[in-house]
Amino acid sequence: MSALFYGYKQALANSDKNRKALLEKDKECKTIQEQIKELQSQKERTDIALSYINQELQYVFYSNRKVKLEPGDGCYKLKINGKSVKPKKISVGERNVLGLCYFFAKLFGGKTTSNKYATEYLIVIDDPVSSFDYGNRIGVMSLLRYQFGNIIRGNTGSRILVLSHDLHSIFDLVKIRNEVIAGKNSDRSFMELRNNKLEVKYVRNEYKKLLDSVYAYAANSETTDPDETLEISIGNIMRRLLEAFSSFCYDDSFEKMLRKDDILLKIPENKRIYYGNFMYRLTLNTESHMEESIYSLDSLISCITRDEKVQTAKSILLFLSYINDSHLSAYLSEEQLLEIEKWKSEEDSWVLTSI
C-alpha cells in the first residue's frame, strides 16, 4: 500500500514538473512567434507603413487614439479610441481619411525617408473631402498641404490632379497650390467640368458664386437641357445665399428676415402679401423633404417641381432687389440686373392683393 502511495506522489510531482515545463515552453513559443511576426513585418516594411499611417491619422484627427492601426497577423487591426472595431463600423468620413493616409503610405512604400519624395509622381486624388468629412476638413487639408509641398519640392517634375464636386474644397485646394508653388500666389484659376466640357474658372467671392448660380437657374427656366448638378443642389444653394445675406445684413436667420414687417415695407404694397407669405422654406430645405418622404414611406423622388424651384429662385432675387437694390448691383452685371427688372413685369400674374 505504501509503495502505491509513493508512486502516486511521484506521479503528481512529475505532473507538476511537466506542467511547469509546458508553460515555459508555451511562453517561449509565443515569444518566438512574436519575433517571427516582427521580422516578417520588418521584411515587408509594414512596420514602417504602420508608423507612417498612424502619424498621418494623428495629424488629421489631432489625437493619437481616435483612429489608430495596430499590427495583426499579416494585416492591420483598427482601433477607435482604444477599442478594436471593424472598418465597416466606423463612419464614412473616418474611412475616407484612413484611405487617404493609406494611399500616401502605399505611394511611398519601399522608399527610405530621405528619398521618398525624390521620385517623379503623377498623383490623382478624387474628392479628398466629401460631405461626410466636414468635421475633419482642416485636418485633411493640412495633411494635403504637407504632402503636396513635400512632393513638389522633392521633384519639380511631379504633377498633382485633385478632383472634387465641392466648391469650398476647390477654393481651399487653390490656396494650397499657390502656397506650395513659388511664384504662383496670384493664380486663382481652376478647371470646371460642365456639360461634358472643361472650362477655366477663377476663385472668387463664394457669396457671388451662390448669387450667380441662383440667377443662372432662374434665367434658364425655359431650357430643355438643365444642368443636372445645379438641378439637384439649387435648394441648398438658395438657402446658403439667404443665410449669408440675412446673417451679415440683419444678424438674423433668413426665416425671420423674410417675414419682418420693417423689411417687407420696402416691397411695393401690392406685392407684400405675396412676398410675406411665399413658402421659400419648402424649396430651400430639401433635406427635410427627404426625411419626411422616408417617414411617410413615400418615394424619395423630389416633391418640388422644376417650375416651383425656378419660381423660388426668381422670388428670392426680386425680394433682394426690392429691399437692397444696391447690394445686387454690387454683385451682378448690368445685363443680369436688366433681366431681373423684366421679371417684375411678370409679377402681376404671381401676386395677389388680398383673399
Stockholm file with secondary structure:
# STOCKHOLM 1.0

chainA/1-355         MSALFYGYKQALANSDKNRKALLEKDKECKTIQEQIKELQSQKERTDIALSYINQELQYVFYSNRKVKLEPGDGCYKLKINGKSVKPKKISVGERNVLGLCYFFAKLFGGKTTSNKYATEYLIVIDDPVSSFDYGNRIGVMSLLRYQFGNIIRGNTGSRILVLSHDLHSIFDLVKIRNEVIAGKNSDRSFMELRNNKLEVKYVRNEYKKLLDSVYAYAANSETTDPDETLEISIGNIMRRLLEAFSSFCYDDSFEKMLRKDDILLKIPENKRIYYGNFMYRLTLNTESHMEESIYSLDSLISCITRDEKVQTAKSILLFLSYINDSHLSAYLSEEQLLEIEKWKSEEDSWVLTSI
#=GR chainA/1-355 SS CHHHHHHHHHHHHHHHHHHHHHHHHHHHHHHHHHHHHHHHHHHHTHHHHHHHHHHHHHHHHTCSSSEEEEECSSSEEEEETTEECCGGGSCHHHHHHHHHHHHHHHHTTTCCTTTTTTSCCEEEEECSSCGGGGGGHHHHHHHHHHHHHHHHHHCTTCEEEEECSCHHHHHHHHHHHHHHSTTCTTCCEEEEEETTEEEEEECCCHHHHHHHHHHHHHHTTTCSSCCHHHHHHHHHHHHHHHHHHHHHHHSSCHHHHTTCHHHHTTSCGGGHHHHHHCCHHHHHCHHHHHHHHHHTTCCSSCSSCHHHHHHHHHHHHHHHHHHCHHHHHHHSCHHHHHHHHHHHTTGGGTCCSCC
#=GC SS_cons         CHHHHHHHHHHHHHHHHHHHHHHHHHHHHHHHHHHHHHHHHHHHTHHHHHHHHHHHHHHHHTCSSSEEEEECSSSEEEEETTEECCGGGSCHHHHHHHHHHHHHHHHTTTCCTTTTTTSCCEEEEECSSCGGGGGGHHHHHHHHHHHHHHHHHHCTTCEEEEECSCHHHHHHHHHHHHHHSTTCTTCCEEEEEETTEEEEEECCCHHHHHHHHHHHHHHTTTCSSCCHHHHHHHHHHHHHHHHHHHHHHHSSCHHHHTTCHHHHTTSCGGGHHHHHHCCHHHHHCHHHHHHHHHHTTCCSSCSSCHHHHHHHHHHHHHHHHHHCHHHHHHHSCHHHHHHHHHHHTTGGGTCCSCC
//
